[in-house]
Amino acid sequence: MGKFAAFTLVLLLLISCSSEDDFGLESTQFVFSEQKWELVKMTESWANTETTGSDMAWQEYYIFTPEGTFLKSRTVDEVNTIAEGTFEVMEFEDDDAHYLELTFTTGNGLAANCTGDDKELLMYRTSSMISSLWMACDGPGLDYVLSKN
């Protein structure tokens, strides 16, 4: 009986010390390192359609830096537009998710938002996926994956 109790105690300690990623779940906390996130999927809410790759209306990526700045690049019909600004990680009460609030200092026209101002909100879904919240006000759903860390 003593060996069983010791084995159970060791097993419980191992489980409690494991990270969520060990069990197939991914962290929703933003990691502060230089990161490049590329747009991989667009979802139209009103038509309930999805496009990926070169079929999307535009190609886009973000680069986030540890200093809290970002660069956003969008290419439409071979014309590239760049925006820059700062970001901060946000948490809201009663919500376990983390968000990135972007404040644009240049290129406000690239801010995907509901209000037309210089802010954009991204939801940090997993350690390798973020999503725009523009779809909440009839914009497209935009999903990005981490391509460089």
Residue frames as a rotation matrix with the C-alpha (Angstrom) as fourth column:
MET 1
0.569 0.822 0.000 0.00
0.822 -0.569 0.000 0.00
0.000 0.000 -1.000 0.00
GLY 2
0.376 -0.511 -0.773 2.91
0.241 -0.752 0.614 2.35
-0.895 -0.417 -0.159 0.76
LYS 3
-0.698 -0.645 0.311 4.33
0.434 -0.034 0.900 1.97
-0.570 0.764 0.304 -2.77
PHE 4
-0.134 0.745 0.653 0.93
0.960 -0.065 0.272 2.77
0.245 0.664 -0.707 -4.29
ALA 5
0.755 0.402 -0.519 0.60
0.569 -0.795 0.212 5.91
-0.327 -0.455 -0.828 -2.16
ALA 6
-0.072 -0.870 -0.488 4.13
0.158 -0.493 0.856 7.04
-0.985 -0.015 0.173 -3.09
PHE 7
-0.697 -0.144 0.702 3.44
0.684 0.157 0.712 6.37
-0.213 0.977 -0.011 -6.78
THR 8
0.305 0.908 0.289 0.18
0.932 -0.347 0.107 8.34
0.198 0.236 -0.951 -6.61
LEU 9
0.618 -0.141 -0.773 1.92
0.346 -0.835 0.428 11.25
-0.706 -0.533 -0.467 -4.87
VAL 10
-0.511 -0.857 -0.072 4.69
0.227 -0.215 0.950 11.36
-0.829 0.469 0.305 -7.51
LEU 11
-0.480 0.416 0.773 2.11
0.873 0.143 0.466 11.18
0.083 0.898 -0.432 -10.30
LEU 12
0.626 0.755 -0.193 0.11
0.777 -0.626 0.070 14.04
-0.068 -0.194 -0.979 -8.78
LEU 13
0.256 -0.628 -0.735 3.26
0.172 -0.719 0.674 16.17
-0.951 -0.299 -0.076 -8.46
LEU 14
-0.731 -0.542 0.415 4.19
0.460 0.059 0.886 15.54
-0.505 0.838 0.206 -12.09
ILE 15
-0.081 0.799 0.595 0.72
0.963 -0.091 0.254 16.46
0.257 0.594 -0.762 -13.28
SER 16
0.739 0.418 -0.528 0.59
0.587 -0.784 0.201 19.64
-0.330 -0.458 -0.825 -11.19
CYS 17
0.007 -0.828 -0.561 4.00
0.072 -0.559 0.826 20.76
-0.997 -0.046 0.055 -12.49
SER 18
-0.446 -0.149 0.883 3.14
0.837 0.281 0.470 20.18
-0.318 0.948 -0.001 -16.16
SER 19
-0.805 0.192 -0.562 2.26
-0.302 -0.947 0.109 23.09
-0.511 0.257 0.820 -18.39
GLU 20
0.249 0.968 0.007 -1.02
-0.374 0.103 -0.922 23.25
-0.893 0.227 0.388 -20.28
ASP 21
0.200 -0.223 -0.954 0.87
-0.980 -0.046 -0.195 22.70
-0.001 0.974 -0.227 -23.55
ASP 22
-0.819 -0.539 0.197 1.86
-0.551 0.834 -0.011 19.22
-0.159 -0.117 -0.980 -22.34
PHE 23
-0.504 0.721 0.476 -1.79
0.282 0.658 -0.698 18.21
-0.817 -0.217 -0.535 -22.56
GLY 24
-0.476 0.271 0.837 -2.51
0.878 0.101 0.467 19.67
0.042 0.957 -0.287 -26.00
LEU 25
0.715 0.678 -0.170 -3.85
0.689 -0.725 0.006 22.96
-0.119 -0.121 -0.985 -24.69
GLU 26
-0.153 -0.804 0.575 -2.13
0.808 -0.437 -0.396 26.15
0.569 0.404 0.716 -25.66
SER 27
-0.446 -0.117 -0.887 -1.35
0.741 -0.603 -0.293 29.23
-0.501 -0.789 0.356 -23.62
THR 28
0.446 0.602 0.662 -3.37
0.826 -0.561 -0.046 32.37
0.344 0.568 -0.748 -24.27
GLN 29
0.666 -0.312 -0.677 -0.71
0.267 -0.748 0.607 34.65
-0.697 -0.585 -0.415 -22.82
PHE 30
0.948 -0.309 0.080 1.24
-0.054 -0.400 -0.915 36.86
0.315 0.863 -0.396 -25.19
VAL 31
0.453 -0.880 -0.141 5.00
0.799 0.330 0.502 36.26
-0.395 -0.340 0.853 -25.30
PHE 32
0.877 -0.157 -0.454 7.13
-0.226 -0.969 -0.100 39.41
-0.425 0.190 -0.885 -25.56
SER 33
-0.235 -0.912 0.336 9.60
0.351 0.243 0.904 38.63
-0.906 0.331 0.263 -28.32
GLU 34
-0.501 0.093 -0.861 9.88
-0.742 -0.559 0.371 39.79
-0.446 0.824 0.349 -31.91
GLN 35
-0.399 0.490 0.775 7.06
0.342 0.864 -0.371 37.99
-0.851 0.117 -0.512 -33.67
LYS 36
-0.811 0.237 -0.534 5.65
-0.582 -0.410 0.702 37.93
-0.053 0.881 0.471 -37.18
TRP 37
-0.382 0.797 0.468 1.98
0.169 0.558 -0.812 36.98
-0.909 -0.231 -0.348 -37.56
GLU 38
-0.967 -0.016 -0.255 0.58
-0.247 -0.195 0.949 36.29
-0.065 0.981 0.184 -41.04
LEU 39
-0.079 0.996 -0.053 -3.03
-0.851 -0.094 -0.516 36.44
-0.519 0.004 0.855 -42.17
VAL 40
-0.946 -0.287 0.152 -4.14
-0.194 0.876 0.442 32.92
-0.260 0.389 -0.884 -43.13
LYS 41
-0.565 0.809 0.160 -7.94
0.816 0.520 0.252 33.06
0.121 0.273 -0.954 -43.22
MET 42
-0.900 0.435 0.018 -10.70
-0.435 -0.898 -0.060 35.58
-0.010 -0.062 0.998 -43.91
THR 43
-0.638 0.770 -0.002 -14.30
0.764 0.632 -0.132 34.85
-0.100 -0.086 -0.991 -42.95
GLU 44
-0.798 0.488 0.353 -17.21
-0.277 -0.818 0.504 36.94
0.535 0.305 0.788 -44.24
SER 45
-0.880 0.453 0.144 -19.94
-0.018 0.272 -0.962 36.97
-0.475 -0.849 -0.231 -41.60
TRP 46
-0.128 0.919 -0.373 -22.83
-0.709 -0.348 -0.614 37.97
-0.694 0.186 0.696 -43.82
ALA 47
0.282 0.204 -0.938 -22.07
-0.893 0.414 -0.178 35.35
0.352 0.887 0.299 -46.51
ASN 48
0.620 -0.112 0.776 -20.59
-0.505 0.701 0.504 32.75
-0.601 -0.705 0.378 -44.13
THR 49
0.913 -0.400 -0.081 -17.69
0.142 0.498 -0.856 32.10
0.383 0.770 0.511 -46.50
GLU 50
0.597 -0.800 -0.053 -14.01
-0.017 -0.079 0.997 31.52
-0.802 -0.595 -0.061 -45.82
THR 51
0.893 -0.445 -0.066 -11.01
-0.064 0.020 -0.998 32.24
0.445 0.895 -0.010 -48.03
THR 52
0.654 -0.756 0.027 -7.36
0.165 0.177 0.970 31.36
-0.738 -0.630 0.240 -47.51
GLY 53
-0.139 -0.876 0.462 -4.02
0.736 0.221 0.640 31.93
-0.662 0.429 0.614 -49.21
SER 54
-0.941 -0.338 -0.016 -3.98
0.228 -0.668 0.709 33.82
-0.250 0.663 0.705 -52.50
ASP 55
-0.347 0.896 0.278 -7.81
0.740 0.080 0.668 33.70
0.576 0.437 -0.691 -52.69
MET 56
0.034 0.344 -0.938 -8.06
0.882 -0.452 -0.134 36.28
-0.471 -0.823 -0.318 -49.86
ALA 57
0.862 0.400 0.312 -8.89
0.499 -0.776 -0.386 39.90
0.088 0.488 -0.868 -50.76
TRP 58
0.588 -0.745 0.315 -5.47
-0.615 -0.664 -0.426 40.95
0.526 0.057 -0.848 -49.42
GLN 59
0.288 -0.627 -0.724 -2.29
0.640 0.688 -0.342 39.59
0.713 -0.365 0.599 -47.87
GLU 60
0.548 0.003 0.837 -1.30
-0.458 -0.835 0.303 40.97
0.700 -0.550 -0.456 -44.48
TYR 61
0.179 -0.460 -0.869 1.06
0.736 0.650 -0.193 40.52
0.653 -0.605 0.455 -41.57
TYR 62
0.913 -0.016 0.407 2.03
-0.289 -0.729 0.621 42.11
0.286 -0.685 -0.670 -38.25
ILE 63
-0.064 -0.898 -0.436 5.45
0.484 0.355 -0.800 42.31
0.873 -0.262 0.412 -36.67
PHE 64
0.922 0.330 0.202 5.39
-0.048 -0.422 0.905 42.85
0.384 -0.845 -0.373 -32.89
THR 65
-0.075 -0.997 0.034 8.53
-0.039 -0.031 -0.999 43.85
0.996 -0.077 -0.037 -30.97
PRO 66
-0.108 -0.027 -0.994 9.45
0.907 0.406 -0.109 43.35
0.407 -0.913 -0.019 -27.30
GLU 67
-0.939 -0.307 -0.153 9.47
0.343 -0.867 -0.362 47.15
-0.022 -0.392 0.920 -26.92
GLY 68
-0.250 0.937 -0.243 5.70
0.514 -0.084 -0.854 47.27
-0.821 -0.338 -0.461 -27.48
THR 69
-0.264 0.171 -0.949 5.69
-0.704 -0.707 0.069 48.52
-0.659 0.687 0.307 -31.08
PHE 70
0.076 0.314 0.947 4.20
0.439 0.842 -0.314 46.96
-0.895 0.440 -0.074 -34.19
LEU 71
-0.703 -0.138 -0.698 4.33
-0.583 -0.449 0.677 47.18
-0.407 0.883 0.235 -37.95
LYS 72
0.123 0.775 0.620 1.34
0.173 0.599 -0.782 46.13
-0.977 0.204 -0.060 -40.06
SER 73
-0.767 -0.398 -0.502 1.75
-0.445 -0.234 0.865 45.45
-0.462 0.887 0.002 -43.76
ARG 74
0.200 0.859 0.471 -1.14
0.132 0.453 -0.882 44.91
-0.971 0.239 -0.023 -46.21
THR 75
-0.860 -0.449 -0.245 -0.78
-0.214 -0.119 0.970 44.10
-0.464 0.886 0.007 -49.91
VAL 76
0.252 0.940 0.228 -3.75
0.200 0.180 -0.963 44.56
-0.947 0.289 -0.143 -52.24
ASP 77
0.931 0.134 0.340 -3.28
0.343 0.000 -0.939 44.13
-0.126 0.991 -0.046 -56.00
GLU 78
0.250 -0.958 0.139 0.51
0.899 0.176 -0.401 44.35
0.359 0.226 0.905 -55.61
VAL 79
0.077 -0.187 0.979 0.26
-0.180 -0.969 -0.171 47.68
0.981 -0.163 -0.109 -53.71
ASN 80
-0.132 -0.246 -0.960 1.80
0.833 0.497 -0.242 47.48
0.537 -0.832 0.139 -50.25
THR 81
0.335 0.269 0.903 0.65
-0.271 -0.890 0.366 49.75
0.902 -0.367 -0.226 -47.41
ILE 82
-0.409 -0.583 -0.702 2.46
0.597 0.410 -0.689 50.00
0.690 -0.701 0.181 -44.06
ALA 83
0.586 0.504 0.635 1.17
-0.246 -0.636 0.732 51.15
0.772 -0.585 -0.249 -40.68
GLU 84
-0.461 -0.755 -0.466 3.02
0.372 0.312 -0.874 51.46
0.805 -0.577 0.137 -37.38
GLY 85
0.345 0.557 0.756 2.18
-0.503 -0.570 0.650 52.06
0.792 -0.604 0.083 -33.76
THR 86
-0.738 -0.504 0.449 2.30
-0.629 0.274 -0.727 50.71
0.243 -0.819 -0.519 -30.24
PHE 87
0.140 0.796 -0.589 0.47
-0.190 0.606 0.773 47.89
0.972 0.004 0.236 -28.53
GLU 88
-0.606 -0.272 0.747 -0.31
-0.788 0.078 -0.611 46.67
0.108 -0.959 -0.262 -25.06
VAL 89
-0.724 0.344 -0.598 -1.66
0.269 0.939 0.214 43.42
0.635 -0.006 -0.772 -23.68
MET 90
-0.447 0.686 0.575 -5.15
-0.832 -0.555 0.016 43.79
0.330 -0.471 0.818 -22.23
GLU 91
-0.833 0.368 -0.412 -7.27
0.454 0.882 -0.130 41.58
0.316 -0.295 -0.902 -20.00
PHE 92
-0.357 0.796 0.489 -10.92
-0.579 -0.599 0.553 42.16
0.733 -0.086 0.675 -19.22
GLU 93
-0.607 0.213 0.766 -12.76
-0.704 0.303 -0.642 41.13
-0.369 -0.929 -0.034 -16.07
ASP 94
0.233 0.740 0.631 -14.62
-0.390 0.665 -0.637 37.81
-0.891 -0.098 0.444 -16.32
ASP 95
0.938 -0.010 -0.345 -12.58
-0.330 0.274 -0.904 36.84
0.103 0.962 0.254 -19.39
ASP 96
0.598 -0.740 0.308 -9.58
0.210 0.515 0.831 34.51
-0.774 -0.432 0.463 -19.36
ALA 97
0.560 -0.363 0.745 -8.42
0.821 0.125 -0.556 35.61
0.109 0.923 0.368 -22.81
HIS 98
-0.141 -0.653 -0.745 -5.69
0.430 -0.718 0.548 38.14
-0.892 -0.243 0.381 -23.52
TYR 99
0.790 0.428 0.439 -6.04
0.594 -0.354 -0.722 40.87
-0.154 0.831 -0.534 -26.12
LEU 100
-0.492 -0.870 -0.023 -3.61
0.809 -0.467 0.357 43.09
-0.321 0.157 0.934 -27.96
GLU 101
0.702 0.655 -0.281 -4.77
0.513 -0.738 -0.437 46.68
-0.494 0.163 -0.854 -28.19
LEU 102
-0.290 -0.784 0.549 -3.00
0.953 -0.187 0.237 48.39
-0.083 0.592 0.802 -31.07
THR 103
0.577 0.358 -0.734 -2.76
0.275 -0.931 -0.238 52.18
-0.769 -0.065 -0.636 -31.32
PHE 104
0.350 -0.395 0.850 -1.78
0.935 0.096 -0.341 53.34
0.053 0.914 0.403 -34.79
THR 105
0.087 -0.389 -0.917 0.60
0.272 -0.876 0.398 56.28
-0.958 -0.284 0.030 -35.14
THR 106
-0.599 -0.169 -0.783 0.76
-0.685 -0.399 0.610 55.98
-0.415 0.901 0.123 -38.96
GLY 107
-0.858 0.204 -0.472 -1.49
-0.269 0.603 0.751 54.30
0.438 0.771 -0.463 -41.49
ASN 108
-0.668 0.641 0.379 -4.74
-0.473 0.028 -0.880 54.55
-0.575 -0.767 0.285 -39.51
GLY 109
0.054 0.717 -0.695 -6.59
-0.998 0.063 -0.012 53.32
0.036 0.695 0.718 -42.62
LEU 110
-0.373 -0.257 -0.892 -5.29
-0.346 0.930 -0.124 49.82
0.861 0.262 -0.435 -41.89
ALA 111
-0.877 0.097 0.470 -6.85
-0.454 0.153 -0.878 49.74
-0.157 -0.983 -0.090 -38.41
ALA 112
-0.550 0.696 -0.461 -9.46
0.077 0.593 0.802 46.97
0.831 0.406 -0.380 -38.55
ASN 113
-0.934 0.227 -0.276 -12.09
0.268 -0.067 -0.961 48.22
-0.237 -0.972 0.002 -36.14
CYS 114
-0.157 0.977 0.146 -15.72
0.987 0.148 0.069 49.17
0.046 0.155 -0.987 -35.68
THR 115
0.438 0.370 -0.819 -15.17
0.637 -0.771 -0.008 52.83
-0.635 -0.518 -0.574 -34.87
GLY 116
0.720 -0.190 0.667 -12.93
0.554 -0.423 -0.718 54.21
0.418 0.886 -0.199 -37.61
ASP 117
0.887 -0.438 0.148 -10.37
-0.449 -0.741 0.499 55.52
-0.109 -0.509 -0.854 -35.09
ASP 118
0.183 -0.938 -0.296 -6.69
-0.801 0.032 -0.597 54.67
0.569 0.346 -0.746 -34.56
LYS 119
-0.274 -0.217 0.937 -7.28
-0.831 0.544 -0.117 51.55
-0.484 -0.811 -0.330 -32.40
GLU 120
0.108 0.310 -0.944 -7.49
-0.652 0.740 0.168 47.86
0.751 0.597 0.282 -33.23
LEU 121
0.083 -0.006 0.997 -8.17
-0.911 0.405 0.078 44.91
-0.404 -0.914 0.028 -30.95
LEU 122
-0.087 -0.191 -0.978 -6.80
-0.606 0.790 -0.100 41.41
0.791 0.583 -0.184 -31.54
MET 123
0.726 0.339 0.598 -7.68
-0.680 0.482 0.552 38.36
-0.101 -0.808 0.581 -29.47
TYR 124
-0.410 -0.901 -0.142 -4.76
-0.883 0.431 -0.185 36.15
0.227 0.049 -0.973 -28.53
ARG 125
0.576 0.783 -0.233 -6.38
-0.733 0.622 0.275 32.72
0.361 0.012 0.933 -28.99
THR 126
0.923 -0.384 -0.030 -3.38
0.365 0.849 0.382 30.41
-0.121 -0.364 0.924 -28.57
SER 127
0.249 -0.919 -0.306 0.40
0.094 -0.291 0.952 30.62
-0.964 -0.265 0.014 -28.59
SER 128
-0.739 -0.565 0.367 0.24
0.387 0.091 0.918 30.41
-0.552 0.820 0.151 -32.39
MET 129
-0.389 0.665 0.638 -3.04
0.802 -0.098 0.590 32.15
0.454 0.741 -0.495 -33.36
ILE 130
-0.717 0.295 -0.632 -4.54
0.190 -0.789 -0.584 35.63
-0.671 -0.538 0.510 -33.00
SER 131
-0.293 0.713 0.637 -7.81
0.946 0.118 0.303 36.91
0.141 0.691 -0.709 -34.45
SER 132
-0.932 0.087 0.353 -9.20
-0.049 -0.992 0.113 40.31
0.360 0.088 0.929 -35.27
LEU 133
-0.577 0.783 -0.233 -12.41
0.572 0.183 -0.800 41.34
-0.583 -0.594 -0.554 -33.54
TRP 134
-0.866 0.189 -0.463 -13.55
-0.421 -0.775 0.471 43.36
-0.270 0.603 0.751 -36.59
MET 135
-0.788 0.572 -0.227 -16.16
0.235 0.620 0.749 40.69
0.569 0.537 -0.623 -37.37
ALA 136
-0.572 0.572 -0.588 -18.21
0.727 0.022 -0.686 41.90
-0.380 -0.820 -0.428 -34.38
CYS 137
-0.008 0.568 -0.823 -19.33
-0.083 -0.820 -0.566 44.86
-0.997 0.064 0.054 -36.51
ASP 138
0.831 0.516 0.208 -19.70
0.071 0.273 -0.960 43.19
-0.552 0.812 0.190 -39.93
GLY 139
0.213 -0.834 -0.509 -16.03
-0.970 -0.243 -0.007 43.35
-0.118 0.495 -0.861 -40.89
PRO 140
0.443 -0.088 -0.892 -14.34
-0.358 0.895 -0.265 40.17
0.822 0.437 0.365 -42.00
GLY 141
0.917 -0.269 0.293 -13.05
-0.154 0.439 0.885 37.65
-0.367 -0.857 0.361 -39.50
LEU 142
0.515 -0.822 -0.243 -9.26
-0.546 -0.096 -0.832 37.69
0.661 0.561 -0.498 -39.79
ASP 143
0.954 -0.236 0.183 -7.12
0.013 0.645 0.764 34.88
-0.299 -0.727 0.619 -38.39
TYR 144
0.469 -0.877 -0.102 -3.33
-0.737 -0.325 -0.593 35.12
0.487 0.354 -0.799 -38.13
VAL 145
0.933 -0.268 -0.240 -0.73
0.346 0.850 0.397 32.48
0.098 -0.453 0.886 -37.34
LEU 146
0.594 -0.798 -0.100 2.69
-0.434 -0.423 0.795 32.93
-0.677 -0.429 -0.598 -35.85
SER 147
0.961 -0.276 -0.019 5.24
0.114 0.457 -0.882 32.54
0.252 0.846 0.470 -38.63
LYS 148
-0.017 -0.998 0.060 8.37
0.275 -0.062 -0.959 33.85
0.961 0.000 0.275 -36.88
ASN 149
0.958 0.272 -0.094 9.23
0.147 -0.181 0.972 33.91
0.248 -0.945 -0.214 -33.21
